[in-house]
Amino acid sequence: MSDKDETSSAAPKSSNAGGKSLGILALFALIGFGAVYVTLGRHDNAAIPEKASEEVNADAPGTTAARPASGDKMAAFVHKKSPAALPEITFNDADGNTLTLADFKGKTILLNLWATWCAPCREEMPALDRLQKELGGEKFEVVALSLDRKGAEASKKFLDETKATSLKLYVDASAKQGTVLKIVGMPTTILIDKEGQELGRLSGPAEWDSPDAKKLIEAALR
């Protein structure tokens, strides 16, 4: 075979290899786009099939799966370098009254954002309830805010099912306040000082009645 023949027969192989490479790159780009959409785009039950929260996988879009165990139960808590202002959010209490974070000024609060379809939220709710029962009062409150589009009735049923008897019902049926607060999944919990400023936040479920969590709260109360 001549040099000319060898060159012409090799050309299609190079072209095919280039086509395959471009196809693989396009696939990875598509996967990357999808990952961003899952992380940032969906955070309420309007975007997923209506299932009981027990049936929803902890890795479902909009939820934050449990973290590996570590010595410090608050190791995942991200502290602010200095207290930071929070955007204004509005939500309703059990009687339908409209509230804002300003209504809690003067009280340190642990703002927990959850939904009925969120399996990790169900996992941590009893601990939040125990924390409220032990430390809740004039100076501190666990504000468990449901971002569930099903509204107050479904949210109240969830609290009853998890035996969260010490937590008050707070609901944002529009689910917009999670976007305002820039959360990327649920549950997300934000520690807010008595001036209404964010001290830090934790994405994912946590043992909020653990000694480490109580130390975090007590430090914020000083």
C-alpha positions, 0 to 999 in steps of 0.5 A: 500500500502506498503512503497516499493510501495509508493517509487516506485510510487513517483520516476517517478514524481520526474523524470518528475519534474526534466525533466521539470526543465531542459527544462525550464532552457534550454529555458531561456538559449536560450532566453538569447542567443537570446537577446545577439545576437539581441543587439550585432549582427545586426546593419545594413539593410543587416540583416533585411527585406527591408522596408520603415523606417516608417514601421520599429518598433522602437524596431527592432533589431539594433535600440534604442527606444526612452527614457522616457521624463525627465527634462534633455534632455541629461540625457542619455549622458554618459560622459567619465571620461577623453577624450578617443582616438577613433579608426580610421574610414573611410567613404565617403563624397557626392563626394565619397572622403574618409575621416577619423576623422583626417580630422576634427581635430581642430573642435569639432564634434557631430558624429551621426551614423544612417541608413535609416531603423532606425525609431528613426534616422528619429525621431531625424534627424530634431533636428540634422539639426537645431543644425547644422544650429545654431551652425555649422561652423569653430569650430563645425559640426554635422557629420551625418554618414549613416551606410546604405548598400544601399549607398549614393543615399538612404542616400541622399533621407533620408536626403531630406525626413527629410528636413535635408538641413544643414547636409552634406552627409557622408556614410559608405556603408560597415556599418563596422564603427559602429562595430569599434566604438563599438556601440550597436544600432542606432542612437548612437551619439558621442561627439568628441573634437577638438583633435579627442578624445571622450568626451562621447556618447548617445545611442538612439534619443535625442532632439539635438537642446534643451537647454540642448544639446546646453549647452553640445556642448558649454561646449565642445567648450571651 
